[in-house]
Amino acid sequence: MAKQKLETGIRGLDSILDGGFNQGQGILLKGPLGSGKTATMSEFIYQGIQKYSQAGVYVTLVERPEDIVKHVQNFGWDFQKLVDDNKLSFVDLTPAPELSEEISSRYSLTSIIERIKLAVSKTHAKRVVIDGIDFLYQKYSNQWTVKQLIYRIYDELKAMKIVLLVSAEYMEPVMGIENYISDSVIELSKEWRDDEMKRVMKCVKTNDSFCDKKVRFDINQTGVEFFPKSY
């Protein structure tokens, strides 16, 4: 039986992915700072709402929600209205102000999962993005507990048929369990060619038959665009 696809709605990407991501799939999007991870994840959420009426949950560990709302205005996207309309929900896991629950001795990592699932339930989300998942390794000292947490996030959201897209900055598959439990690992980078900086995407791991080539992509005033022709 063919797996049901969820179209990303991002220009050019679905043809590269042979129709989109599989339902209930976990994808790791990795690359250095400024490689386009946040823009790609934001558009994945935005196009899901605008084109397919699929609500989304945006989990952020580095940038605060108000900063993300501000940044995407450059693309003409009104995330605040989507929040007000209950089509988008943020789960803010950024370093919290003094005396907040996140930095108190009572805080439990298990509550992170519950907060994400509550946001999914509230919006009936089909898409979840977690921006900066590698920051969990810096934020909490117990690495084994962090790995268990990430495994549970993947396992529980995939069981709900959510398409989960997570990002990380590190490039070598040595630190995070998400490198191994992700169904696909997509790498974004910048390369110099013909005296010009080019944005490049390639798959370094996939459990599917799609995306076996290296392609270019751009970020402009309307968002992200991928070019299916091999680079």
RAMOHU-V639815 format. One record per pair of residues at least 12 apart in sequence whose C-alpha atoms are under 6 Angstrom apart, sorted by the first residue. I is the first residue (numbers start at 0). GAP is how many residues later the second one is. If there is no record, write none. Layout:
i->I gap->GAP
i->I gap->GAP
This chain:
i->3 gap->18
i->3 gap->19
i->4 gap->15
i->4 gap->16
i->4 gap->17
i->4 gap->18
i->5 gap->14
i->5 gap->15
i->5 gap->16
i->6 gap->12
i->6 gap->13
i->7 gap->12
i->7 gap->36
i->8 gap->38
i->10 gap->214
i->11 gap->214
i->11 gap->215
i->12 gap->213
i->15 gap->195
i->15 gap->212
i->16 gap->193
i->16 gap->194
i->17 gap->192
i->22 gap->138
i->22 gap->140
i->23 gap->134
i->23 gap->137
i->23 gap->138
i->23 gap->139
i->24 gap->133
i->24 gap->138
i->25 gap->138
i->25 gap->156
i->25 gap->157
i->26 gap->138
i->26 gap->155
i->26 gap->156
i->26 gap->157
i->26 gap->158
i->27 gap->138
i->27 gap->139
i->27 gap->157
i->28 gap->137
i->28 gap->138
i->28 gap->157
i->28 gap->158
i->29 gap->137
i->29 gap->138
i->29 gap->139
i->29 gap->157
i->30 gap->138
i->30 gap->156
i->30 gap->157
i->30 gap->158
i->31 gap->137
i->34 gap->153
i->34 gap->154
i->53 gap->72
i->54 gap->32
i->54 gap->33
i->54 gap->70
i->54 gap->71
i->55 gap->32
i->55 gap->69
i->55 gap->71
i->55 gap->72
i->56 gap->31
i->56 gap->32
i->56 gap->33
i->56 gap->71
i->57 gap->32
i->57 gap->70
i->57 gap->71
i->58 gap->31
i->58 gap->32
i->58 gap->70
i->58 gap->71
i->59 gap->32
i->59 gap->33
i->59 gap->70
i->59 gap->71
i->60 gap->32
i->60 gap->33
i->60 gap->71
i->61 gap->32
i->74 gap->146
i->74 gap->147
i->74 gap->148
i->85 gap->37
i->86 gap->36
i->125 gap->36
i->126 gap->35
i->126 gap->36
i->127 gap->36
i->128 gap->35
i->128 gap->36
i->128 gap->37
i->129 gap->36
i->130 gap->35
i->130 gap->36
i->131 gap->35
i->131 gap->36
i->132 gap->35
i->133 gap->34
i->182 gap->23
i->182 gap->24
i->183 gap->21
i->183 gap->22
i->184 gap->18
i->184 gap->19
i->184 gap->20
i->185 gap->16
i->185 gap->17
i->186 gap->14
i->186 gap->15
i->187 gap->12
i->187 gap->13
i->198 gap->17
i->198 gap->18
i->199 gap->15
i->199 gap->16
i->199 gap->17
i->200 gap->13
i->200 gap->14
i->201 gap->12
i->213 gap->16
i->213 gap->17
i->214 gap->15
i->214 gap->16
